[in-house]
Amino acid sequence: MYWYLKVLQNYANFNGRAHRREYWMFFLLNMIFSLSAAILDNILGLAFGGVGYGPLYILYALALFIPGVAVMVRRLHDLGLSAWFMLIGLIPFFGAIVLLIMMAIDGDSGENKYGMSPKGADG
């Protein structure tokens, strides 16, 4: 939960670096909460017909869109890459695989043009 809250505290911070643990723990908890919101929509009967989600899920997704993009940008910075590399995800199928691999690669040790390595600060 620490990593999820840390990303939320840096809500719109697109500067600096985020290491793998920060990104993946946020990703995991975000998926759990998204699924929970979709299930709650269905239990309460709020889900839109044939879609499987409703207003609770949409509100949650909109609220977490900017922090999700921000942590991905900081994760790319940890690899020494520009945020423009997120556009690779627009390439059908191939782009998602490349981004997945990028998010799983260990970041630059030491300093790069985006700052010091976050590993020393948070473990």
N, C-alpha and C positions, 0 to 999 in steps of 0.2 A: 504494500500500500504506500510505502514511503516514496517509491519511484513514480507512482501515479500522481501523488500529491505534488511531487517536485516538478513534474511536467506542467501541472495546473498552475503552480506558482510562477512558472516562466511562460504564462499563457501565450503571449505574442512575442516572445524573445527569439528572434531569428539569428542572433549572434552567438558566437561561442561554439562549443562542442558538446556532444552527448555520446557517451559510450554505449556499447551493446546492451548492457544490463538495463540502463535507463530506458532505452528504446523498446526492448522486448518485454520488460515488465509492464510498461505502459500499454503496449500492444495487447498483451494477454489480458490485463484487467479491463481494458477498453472493450475487447471482444466479449468478455463475461458480462459486463454491464449492458452492452448492446443487446446481447441475446436475452438477458433478463428483462430489458425494456420491451422487446418484441413479444416475449412470453406473457408479460404482464398486460400488454395490449390485447392479446388474444384471450386471456382469462377474463378481463374486464369487458370484453366484447367491443373494444374500440378499434380493432384491426380492420383495415380496409378490405373489402371483399376480394378474395383471390390473391392478395399480396402477402399477407402474413405479418404485417406490422401496421402500426397506427401512429397517432400523434405523439405518444410518449417516446417511441423510438426516434421519430423525426426530430423532436426537440432535443433529445440527447445527442443525436448525430450532429445537429447544427451547432450545439454548444461546444462539442469536442472537435469540430473540424479544424479550427485555427490552431489549438494546441497540438493536434496530430500532425499538421503540416509543419509547425515550428520544430517539433522534436525530430521529424524526418530531415529537415534542413540542417539542424545541429548534428545529426548523425552523419550526414554527408560531409559536413565540415570536419568531423572527426577523421574521416577518410582522406581529407585533403581535397575534397571535390566541391565544386560550386553547387548551389541549390538548383541550377538549371538542369542538373542531371536527373531531377525528378521527372522531367519531361520524357525520359526514356520509358516511363510507365504508360505513356500513350500509345506505344507500339503494341498492337494486339498480341497477346500470349507471351511473346518473347520479352517484352518490356517488363512485365510483372516478374518473370523469372530473374532477369538481370537485377532488378531492384531488390528482390528477396536475397539474392547472393550478396549484393552490396551491403545490405543491412546486417548480414551475418558475418562479414569480414571484420577482423580486428582492426581498430583504428591505428593511426600513426602514433608511435611512441614519441614522447617528447613534444616539442613545440612545432606547430605548422603555422601557416599564414592566418589561421582562424583562432589561434590561442594555444595555451598549454593543454596537455593531455588531461582529460577529466579523471583518469584512473587513479591518480595520486590523491585527488581531493575526496572521492567518495568510496574508494575501494573497488 
